[in-house]
Amino acid sequence: MQDTNTIPRVQLEPKVERPRLHKVILVNDDFTPREFVITVLKGEFRLSEEQARRVMMTAHQRGVCVVAVFTQEVAETKATNASDAARKKGFPLLFTTEPEE
């Protein structure tokens, strides 16, 4: 008689990590009209008039303001789209992204 070593088969579930989130940051400048900033925030980030005004004023007072948090790809796309919209109108408005801690 032959001894058979049986090892139970355990199916390992792959560890699925949540994608790292990135902040979209509005950088203040003293040249872009406030109403244009609000229009971009409402259009690209779907903020309400009041939310857009608050974000714009926070960036104006503090120099920067986090607009929203997305996955890296979405954050970079939205920041690029918003900055490009300003460039087309001749404004230096800038949106950047950085990883969320």
N, CA, C and O atoms as CSV, one atom per row, in Angstrom:
chain,resi,resn,atom,element,x,y,z
A,1,MET,N,N,0.832,-1.170,0.000
A,1,MET,CA,C,0.000,0.000,0.000
A,1,MET,C,C,0.882,1.241,0.000
A,1,MET,O,O,1.886,1.307,0.709
A,2,GLN,N,N,0.497,2.207,-0.794
A,2,GLN,CA,C,1.298,3.413,-0.943
A,2,GLN,C,C,0.660,4.553,-0.162
A,2,GLN,O,O,-0.546,4.785,-0.250
A,3,ASP,N,N,1.494,5.266,0.609
A,3,ASP,CA,C,0.981,6.430,1.341
A,3,ASP,C,C,0.897,7.606,0.377
A,3,ASP,O,O,1.839,7.915,-0.353
A,4,THR,N,N,-0.229,8.227,0.403
A,4,THR,CA,C,-0.412,9.396,-0.452
A,4,THR,C,C,-0.555,10.627,0.428
A,4,THR,O,O,-1.430,10.719,1.289
A,5,ASN,N,N,0.328,11.548,0.176
A,5,ASN,CA,C,0.221,12.815,0.889
A,5,ASN,C,C,-0.761,13.693,0.139
A,5,ASN,O,O,-0.556,14.019,-1.030
A,6,THR,N,N,-1.794,14.059,0.799
A,6,THR,CA,C,-2.740,14.944,0.124
A,6,THR,C,C,-2.672,16.320,0.769
A,6,THR,O,O,-2.780,16.488,1.984
A,7,ILE,N,N,-2.490,17.274,-0.098
A,7,ILE,CA,C,-2.467,18.665,0.363
A,7,ILE,C,C,-3.756,19.299,-0.153
A,7,ILE,O,O,-4.039,19.291,-1.351
A,8,PRO,N,N,-4.515,19.836,0.767
A,8,PRO,CA,C,-5.764,20.436,0.298
A,8,PRO,C,C,-5.478,21.609,-0.645
A,8,PRO,O,O,-4.571,22.411,-0.425
A,9,ARG,N,N,-6.269,21.671,-1.674
A,9,ARG,CA,C,-6.114,22.772,-2.622
A,9,ARG,C,C,-6.878,23.985,-2.098
A,9,ARG,O,O,-8.087,23.945,-1.871
A,10,VAL,N,N,-6.150,25.016,-1.926
A,10,VAL,CA,C,-6.758,26.255,-1.448
A,10,VAL,C,C,-6.645,27.266,-2.575
A,10,VAL,O,O,-5.559,27.559,-3.075
A,11,GLN,N,N,-7.764,27.772,-2.944
A,11,GLN,CA,C,-7.727,28.792,-3.986
A,11,GLN,C,C,-7.493,30.138,-3.329
A,11,GLN,O,O,-8.280,30.604,-2.506
A,12,LEU,N,N,-6.402,30.735,-3.716
A,12,LEU,CA,C,-6.088,32.046,-3.174
A,12,LEU,C,C,-6.830,33.109,-3.964
A,12,LEU,O,O,-6.798,33.137,-5.195
A,13,GLU,N,N,-7.493,33.978,-3.230
A,13,GLU,CA,C,-8.156,35.080,-3.899
A,13,GLU,C,C,-7.120,36.172,-4.129
A,13,GLU,O,O,-6.375,36.541,-3.221
A,14,PRO,N,N,-7.083,36.676,-5.337
A,14,PRO,CA,C,-6.103,37.729,-5.602
A,14,PRO,C,C,-6.433,38.974,-4.775
A,14,PRO,O,O,-7.592,39.363,-4.633
A,15,LYS,N,N,-5.384,39.577,-4.240
A,15,LYS,CA,C,-5.571,40.815,-3.486
A,15,LYS,C,C,-5.827,41.929,-4.491
A,15,LYS,O,O,-4.999,42.211,-5.357
A,16,VAL,N,N,-6.962,42.538,-4.362
A,16,VAL,CA,C,-7.295,43.638,-5.257
A,16,VAL,C,C,-7.139,44.932,-4.466
A,16,VAL,O,O,-7.873,45.194,-3.513
A,17,GLU,N,N,-6.172,45.724,-4.885
A,17,GLU,CA,C,-5.966,46.989,-4.210
A,17,GLU,C,C,-6.844,48.050,-4.852
A,17,GLU,O,O,-7.043,48.073,-6.066
A,18,ARG,N,N,-7.356,48.916,-4.012
A,18,ARG,CA,C,-8.122,50.034,-4.543
A,18,ARG,C,C,-7.143,50.964,-5.242
A,18,ARG,O,O,-6.020,51.155,-4.777
A,19,PRO,N,N,-7.567,51.539,-6.353
A,19,PRO,CA,C,-6.647,52.448,-7.044
A,19,PRO,C,C,-6.332,53.649,-6.156
A,19,PRO,O,O,-7.186,54.137,-5.415
A,20,ARG,N,N,-5.109,54.106,-6.245
A,20,ARG,CA,C,-4.687,55.256,-5.454
A,20,ARG,C,C,-5.397,56.500,-5.987
A,20,ARG,O,O,-5.456,56.727,-7.195
A,21,LEU,N,N,-5.924,57.286,-5.084
A,21,LEU,CA,C,-6.671,58.473,-5.494
A,21,LEU,C,C,-5.747,59.684,-5.613
A,21,LEU,O,O,-4.720,59.783,-4.942
A,22,HIS,N,N,-6.150,60.593,-6.488
A,22,HIS,CA,C,-5.381,61.812,-6.731
A,22,HIS,C,C,-6.283,63.029,-6.565
A,22,HIS,O,O,-7.451,63.023,-6.954
A,23,LYS,N,N,-5.709,64.064,-5.979
A,23,LYS,CA,C,-6.431,65.319,-5.789
A,23,LYS,C,C,-6.231,66.197,-7.012
A,23,LYS,O,O,-5.138,66.255,-7.575
A,24,VAL,N,N,-7.292,66.879,-7.419
A,24,VAL,CA,C,-7.176,67.918,-8.438
A,24,VAL,C,C,-7.121,69.229,-7.667
A,24,VAL,O,O,-7.988,69.512,-6.841
A,25,ILE,N,N,-6.101,70.021,-7.941
A,25,ILE,CA,C,-5.857,71.250,-7.191
A,25,ILE,C,C,-5.946,72.462,-8.119
A,25,ILE,O,O,-5.331,72.498,-9.184
A,26,LEU,N,N,-6.723,73.443,-7.688
A,26,LEU,CA,C,-6.816,74.719,-8.389
A,26,LEU,C,C,-5.738,75.627,-7.825
A,26,LEU,O,O,-5.661,75.838,-6.615
A,27,VAL,N,N,-4.898,76.167,-8.720
A,27,VAL,CA,C,-3.826,77.076,-8.312
A,27,VAL,C,C,-4.274,78.502,-8.630
A,27,VAL,O,O,-4.661,78.805,-9.759
A,28,ASN,N,N,-4.217,79.365,-7.629
A,28,ASN,CA,C,-4.660,80.749,-7.813
A,28,ASN,C,C,-3.729,81.510,-8.754
A,28,ASN,O,O,-2.519,81.282,-8.778
A,29,ASP,N,N,-4.320,82.413,-9.524
A,29,ASP,CA,C,-3.538,83.388,-10.282
A,29,ASP,C,C,-4.311,84.704,-10.199
A,29,ASP,O,O,-5.505,84.718,-9.899
A,30,ASP,N,N,-3.629,85.785,-10.463
A,30,ASP,CA,C,-4.273,87.097,-10.336
A,30,ASP,C,C,-4.742,87.655,-11.678
A,30,ASP,O,O,-4.975,88.858,-11.805
A,31,PHE,N,N,-4.879,86.792,-12.670
A,31,PHE,CA,C,-5.231,87.259,-14.005
A,31,PHE,C,C,-6.535,86.685,-14.536
A,31,PHE,O,O,-7.259,87.371,-15.258
A,32,THR,N,N,-6.846,85.451,-14.194
A,32,THR,CA,C,-8.056,84.806,-14.697
A,32,THR,C,C,-9.278,85.379,-13.973
A,32,THR,O,O,-9.317,85.397,-12.742
A,33,PRO,N,N,-10.273,85.845,-14.728
A,33,PRO,CA,C,-11.474,86.403,-14.077
A,33,PRO,C,C,-12.192,85.353,-13.221
A,33,PRO,O,O,-12.287,84.183,-13.590
A,34,ARG,N,N,-12.682,85.798,-12.091
A,34,ARG,CA,C,-13.364,84.891,-11.156
A,34,ARG,C,C,-14.532,84.164,-11.808
A,34,ARG,O,O,-14.720,82.967,-11.588
A,35,GLU,N,N,-15.310,84.875,-12.604
A,35,GLU,CA,C,-16.475,84.235,-13.232
A,35,GLU,C,C,-16.060,83.132,-14.190
A,35,GLU,O,O,-16.763,82.131,-14.328
A,36,PHE,N,N,-14.915,83.307,-14.859
A,36,PHE,CA,C,-14.427,82.246,-15.748
A,36,PHE,C,C,-14.022,81.019,-14.935
A,36,PHE,O,O,-14.321,79.890,-15.325
A,37,VAL,N,N,-13.343,81.235,-13.807
A,37,VAL,CA,C,-12.947,80.119,-12.929
A,37,VAL,C,C,-14.189,79.357,-12.487
A,37,VAL,O,O,-14.203,78.126,-12.508
A,38,ILE,N,N,-15.220,80.074,-12.092
A,38,ILE,CA,C,-16.469,79.438,-11.651
A,38,ILE,C,C,-17.096,78.641,-12.793
A,38,ILE,O,O,-17.589,77.532,-12.585
A,39,THR,N,N,-17.074,79.203,-13.980
A,39,THR,CA,C,-17.634,78.506,-15.153
A,39,THR,C,C,-16.889,77.197,-15.413
A,39,THR,O,O,-17.515,76.174,-15.690
A,40,VAL,N,N,-15.563,77.223,-15.327
A,40,VAL,CA,C,-14.756,76.007,-15.549
A,40,VAL,C,C,-15.051,74.972,-14.461
A,40,VAL,O,O,-15.218,73.789,-14.758
A,41,LEU,N,N,-15.114,75.414,-13.212
A,41,LEU,CA,C,-15.389,74.494,-12.107
A,41,LEU,C,C,-16.764,73.842,-12.261
A,41,LEU,O,O,-16.919,72.649,-11.999
A,42,LYS,N,N,-17.743,74.608,-12.678
A,42,LYS,CA,C,-19.089,74.060,-12.876
A,42,LYS,C,C,-19.116,73.103,-14.074
A,42,LYS,O,O,-19.752,72.050,-14.020
A,43,GLY,N,N,-18.427,73.473,-15.144
A,43,GLY,CA,C,-18.464,72.668,-16.360
A,43,GLY,C,C,-17.673,71.381,-16.266
A,43,GLY,O,O,-18.194,70.309,-16.576
A,44,GLU,N,N,-16.429,71.470,-15.846
A,44,GLU,CA,C,-15.551,70.287,-15.840
A,44,GLU,C,C,-15.743,69.418,-14.608
A,44,GLU,O,O,-15.622,68.195,-14.685
A,45,PHE,N,N,-16.044,70.041,-13.464
A,45,PHE,CA,C,-16.115,69.281,-12.217
A,45,PHE,C,C,-17.534,69.129,-11.681
A,45,PHE,O,O,-17.747,68.541,-10.621
A,46,ARG,N,N,-18.503,69.664,-12.423
A,46,ARG,CA,C,-19.929,69.531,-12.069
A,46,ARG,C,C,-20.229,70.083,-10.673
A,46,ARG,O,O,-21.058,69.527,-9.953
A,47,LEU,N,N,-19.560,71.170,-10.290
A,47,LEU,CA,C,-19.845,71.801,-9.013
A,47,LEU,C,C,-21.047,72.729,-9.161
A,47,LEU,O,O,-21.304,73.257,-10.243
A,48,SER,N,N,-21.766,72.918,-8.087
A,48,SER,CA,C,-22.861,73.893,-8.099
A,48,SER,C,C,-22.242,75.291,-8.114
A,48,SER,O,O,-21.041,75.449,-7.896
A,49,GLU,N,N,-23.054,76.280,-8.367
A,49,GLU,CA,C,-22.585,77.670,-8.350
A,49,GLU,C,C,-21.926,77.995,-7.004
A,49,GLU,O,O,-20.845,78.583,-6.962
A,50,GLU,N,N,-22.582,77.610,-5.914
A,50,GLU,CA,C,-22.070,77.906,-4.569
A,50,GLU,C,C,-20.769,77.155,-4.293
A,50,GLU,O,O,-19.823,77.734,-3.758
A,51,GLN,N,N,-20.712,75.871,-4.653
A,51,GLN,CA,C,-19.479,75.093,-4.445
A,51,GLN,C,C,-18.326,75.698,-5.250
A,51,GLN,O,O,-17.213,75.847,-4.745
A,52,ALA,N,N,-18.606,76.040,-6.498
A,52,ALA,CA,C,-17.571,76.610,-7.372
A,52,ALA,C,C,-17.069,77.936,-6.801
A,52,ALA,O,O,-15.868,78.204,-6.820
A,53,ARG,N,N,-17.964,78.746,-6.305
A,53,ARG,CA,C,-17.580,80.039,-5.722
A,53,ARG,C,C,-16.693,79.829,-4.478
A,53,ARG,O,O,-15.702,80.534,-4.287
A,54,ARG,N,N,-17.062,78.856,-3.647
A,54,ARG,CA,C,-16.275,78.567,-2.443
A,54,ARG,C,C,-14.870,78.079,-2.795
A,54,ARG,O,O,-13.887,78.524,-2.203
A,55,VAL,N,N,-14.780,77.165,-3.760
A,55,VAL,CA,C,-13.470,76.641,-4.186
A,55,VAL,C,C,-12.621,77.777,-4.743
A,55,VAL,O,O,-11.441,77.896,-4.411
A,56,MET,N,N,-13.218,78.611,-5.588
A,56,MET,CA,C,-12.492,79.724,-6.195
A,56,MET,C,C,-11.989,80.686,-5.120
A,56,MET,O,O,-10.841,81.128,-5.183
A,57,MET,N,N,-12.822,81.014,-4.141
A,57,MET,CA,C,-12.428,81.947,-3.082
A,57,MET,C,C,-11.347,81.345,-2.175
A,57,MET,O,O,-10.436,82.048,-1.739
A,58,THR,N,N,-11.451,80.056,-1.898
A,58,THR,CA,C,-10.426,79.401,-1.078
A,58,THR,C,C,-9.072,79.454,-1.788
A,58,THR,O,O,-8.055,79.761,-1.166
A,59,ALA,N,N,-9.059,79.156,-3.081
A,59,ALA,CA,C,-7.812,79.228,-3.855
A,59,ALA,C,C,-7.303,80.667,-3.879
A,59,ALA,O,O,-6.098,80.900,-3.789
A,60,HIS,N,N,-8.197,81.614,-3.997
A,60,HIS,CA,C,-7.807,83.029,-4.032
A,60,HIS,C,C,-7.149,83.443,-2.715
A,60,HIS,O,O,-6.156,84.170,-2.711
A,61,GLN,N,N,-7.710,82.976,-1.601
A,61,GLN,CA,C,-7.211,83.369,-0.281
A,61,GLN,C,C,-5.989,82.579,0.160
A,61,GLN,O,O,-5.097,83.126,0.808
A,62,ARG,N,N,-5.940,81.301,-0.183
A,62,ARG,CA,C,-4.854,80.436,0.306
A,62,ARG,C,C,-3.801,80.100,-0.743
A,62,ARG,O,O,-2.748,79.554,-0.414
A,63,GLY,N,N,-4.080,80.423,-1.996
A,63,GLY,CA,C,-3.121,80.128,-3.062
A,63,GLY,C,C,-3.447,78.863,-3.838
A,63,GLY,O,O,-3.164,78.774,-5.033
A,64,VAL,N,N,-4.046,77.879,-3.161
A,64,VAL,CA,C,-4.462,76.636,-3.809
A,64,VAL,C,C,-5.719,76.119,-3.108
A,64,VAL,O,O,-6.017,76.503,-1.977
A,65,CYS,N,N,-6.444,75.249,-3.793
A,65,CYS,CA,C,-7.608,74.597,-3.183
A,65,CYS,C,C,-7.839,73.261,-3.874
A,65,CYS,O,O,-7.778,73.168,-5.100
A,66,VAL,N,N,-8.105,72.224,-3.077
A,66,VAL,CA,C,-8.459,70.929,-3.648
A,66,VAL,C,C,-9.873,71.035,-4.210
A,66,VAL,O,O,-10.808,71.412,-3.504
A,67,VAL,N,N,-10.013,70.699,-5.477
A,67,VAL,CA,C,-11.313,70.770,-6.139
A,67,VAL,C,C,-12.084,69.470,-5.910
A,67,VAL,O,O,-13.252,69.496,-5.523
A,68,ALA,N,N,-11.427,68.336,-6.151
A,68,ALA,CA,C,-12.081,67.031,-6.044
A,68,ALA,C,C,-11.011,65.955,-6.013
A,68,ALA,O,O,-9.831,66.230,-6.235
A,69,VAL,N,N,-11.433,64.718,-5.735
A,69,VAL,CA,C,-10.519,63.574,-5.674
A,69,VAL,C,C,-11.061,62.484,-6.597
A,69,VAL,O,O,-12.241,62.134,-6.545
A,70,PHE,N,N,-10.172,61.953,-7.445
A,70,PHE,CA,C,-10.545,60.934,-8.424
A,70,PHE,C,C,-9.424,59.900,-8.515
A,70,PHE,O,O,-8.381,60.031,-7.875
A,71,THR,N,N,-9.665,58.872,-9.325
A,71,THR,CA,C,-8.557,57.981,-9.672
A,71,THR,C,C,-7.551,58.809,-10.477
A,71,THR,O,O,-7.900,59.863,-11.008
A,72,GLN,N,N,-6.322,58.341,-10.567
A,72,GLN,CA,C,-5.268,59.121,-11.219
A,72,GLN,C,C,-5.638,59.530,-12.643
A,72,GLN,O,O,-5.485,60.693,-13.015
A,73,GLU,N,N,-6.119,58.590,-13.429
A,73,GLU,CA,C,-6.427,58.886,-14.833
A,73,GLU,C,C,-7.506,59.956,-14.959
A,73,GLU,O,O,-7.379,60.881,-15.760
A,74,VAL,N,N,-8.563,59.829,-14.170
A,74,VAL,CA,C,-9.663,60.795,-14.225
A,74,VAL,C,C,-9.180,62.166,-13.741
A,74,VAL,O,O,-9.499,63.188,-14.348
A,75,ALA,N,N,-8.413,62.183,-12.648
A,75,ALA,CA,C,-7.905,63.451,-12.115
A,75,ALA,C,C,-7.041,64.173,-13.143
A,75,ALA,O,O,-7.193,65.375,-13.358
A,76,GLU,N,N,-6.139,63.437,-13.771
A,76,GLU,CA,C,-5.246,64.061,-14.751
A,76,GLU,C,C,-6.008,64.560,-15.971
A,76,GLU,O,O,-5.698,65.622,-16.510
A,77,THR,N,N,-7.000,63.800,-16.405
A,77,THR,CA,C,-7.805,64.215,-17.559
A,77,THR,C,C,-8.584,65.488,-17.247
A,77,THR,O,O,-8.592,66.426,-18.043
A,78,LYS,N,N,-9.237,65.519,-16.092
A,78,LYS,CA,C,-10.025,66.697,-15.728
A,78,LYS,C,C,-9.136,67.927,-15.538
A,78,LYS,O,O,-9.492,69.021,-15.978
A,79,ALA,N,N,-7.985,67.757,-14.888
A,79,ALA,CA,C,-7.070,68.880,-14.685
A,79,ALA,C,C,-6.575,69.421,-16.029
A,79,ALA,O,O,-6.500,70.634,-16.225
A,80,THR,N,N,-6.240,68.523,-16.942
A,80,THR,CA,C,-5.774,68.927,-18.268
A,80,THR,C,C,-6.878,69.639,-19.041
A,80,THR,O,O,-6.644,70.691,-19.637
A,81,ASN,N,N,-8.085,69.064,-19.033
A,81,ASN,CA,C,-9.211,69.682,-19.743
A,81,ASN,C,C,-9.496,71.086,-19.227
A,81,ASN,O,O,-9.707,72.012,-20.009
A,82,ALA,N,N,-9.501,71.238,-17.903
A,82,ALA,CA,C,-9.805,72.539,-17.300
A,82,ALA,C,C,-8.703,73.557,-17.630
A,82,ALA,O,O,-8.999,74.702,-17.970
A,83,SER,N,N,-7.447,73.143,-17.531
A,83,SER,CA,C,-6.335,74.050,-17.852
A,83,SER,C,C,-6.344,74.418,-19.339
A,83,SER,O,O,-6.084,75.565,-19.701
A,84,ASP,N,N,-6.645,73.440,-20.192
A,84,ASP,CA,C,-6.703,73.695,-21.643
A,84,ASP,C,C,-7.823,74.669,-21.998
A,84,ASP,O,O,-7.661,75.508,-22.884
A,85,ALA,N,N,-8.959,74.560,-21.308
A,85,ALA,CA,C,-10.079,75.479,-21.559
A,85,ALA,C,C,-9.644,76.913,-21.277
A,85,ALA,O,O,-10.017,77.833,-22.006
A,86,ALA,N,N,-8.863,77.101,-20.229
A,86,ALA,CA,C,-8.370,78.437,-19.886
A,86,ALA,C,C,-7.378,78.936,-20.936
A,86,ALA,O,O,-7.421,80.101,-21.332
A,87,ARG,N,N,-6.484,78.051,-21.386
A,87,ARG,CA,C,-5.480,78.445,-22.387
A,87,ARG,C,C,-6.162,78.924,-23.672
A,87,ARG,O,O,-5.726,79.889,-24.300
A,88,LYS,N,N,-7.234,78.234,-24.045
A,88,LYS,CA,C,-7.953,78.605,-25.274
A,88,LYS,C,C,-8.531,80.011,-25.180
A,88,LYS,O,O,-8.711,80.687,-26.194
A,89,LYS,N,N,-8.822,80.447,-23.958
A,89,LYS,CA,C,-9.365,81.796,-23.752
A,89,LYS,C,C,-8.255,82.791,-23.403
A,89,LYS,O,O,-8.527,83.970,-23.177
A,90,GLY,N,N,-6.997,82.316,-23.359
A,90,GLY,CA,C,-5.874,83.194,-23.086
A,90,GLY,C,C,-5.600,83.440,-21.610
A,90,GLY,O,O,-4.917,84.404,-21.266
A,91,PHE,N,N,-6.123,82.582,-20.723
A,91,PHE,CA,C,-5.917,82.753,-19.283
A,91,PHE,C,C,-4.890,81.753,-18.759
A,91,PHE,O,O,-4.775,80.645,-19.283
A,92,PRO,N,N,-4.137,82.147,-17.714
A,92,PRO,CA,C,-3.118,81.258,-17.147
A,92,PRO,C,C,-3.650,80.306,-16.066
A,92,PRO,O,O,-2.859,79.719,-15.327
A,93,LEU,N,N,-4.949,80.147,-15.964
A,93,LEU,CA,C,-5.554,79.286,-14.946
A,93,LEU,C,C,-4.908,77.903,-14.986
A,93,LEU,O,O,-4.735,77.324,-16.059
A,94,LEU,N,N,-4.551,77.373,-13.806
A,94,LEU,CA,C,-3.843,76.096,-13.747
A,94,LEU,C,C,-4.479,75.154,-12.743
A,94,LEU,O,O,-4.802,75.536,-11.618
A,95,PHE,N,N,-4.651,73.917,-13.176
A,95,PHE,CA,C,-5.102,72.820,-12.308
A,95,PHE,C,C,-3.997,71.786,-12.318
A,95,PHE,O,O,-3.487,71.439,-13.383
A,96,THR,N,N,-3.616,71.284,-11.149
A,96,THR,CA,C,-2.593,70.249,-11.048
A,96,THR,C,C,-3.196,69.045,-10.322
A,96,THR,O,O,-4.316,69.105,-9.814
A,97,THR,N,N,-2.432,67.954,-10.285
A,97,THR,CA,C,-2.876,66.775,-9.529
A,97,THR,C,C,-1.736,66.309,-8.633
A,97,THR,O,O,-0.562,66.552,-8.915
A,98,GLU,N,N,-2.099,65.648,-7.569
A,98,GLU,CA,C,-1.098,65.008,-6.707
A,98,GLU,C,C,-1.766,63.857,-5.977
A,98,GLU,O,O,-2.972,63.884,-5.734
A,99,PRO,N,N,-0.969,62.829,-5.623
A,99,PRO,CA,C,-1.534,61.677,-4.922
A,99,PRO,C,C,-2.115,62.095,-3.569
A,99,PRO,O,O,-1.581,62.966,-2.882
A,100,GLU,N,N,-3.209,61.452,-3.214
A,100,GLU,CA,C,-3.793,61.700,-1.905
A,100,GLU,C,C,-3.039,60.849,-0.887
A,100,GLU,O,O,-2.696,59.702,-1.172
A,101,GLU,N,N,-2.782,61.397,0.282
A,101,GLU,CA,C,-2.045,60.632,1.301
A,101,GLU,C,C,-2.889,59.523,1.864
A,101,GLU,O,O,-2.432,58.779,2.731
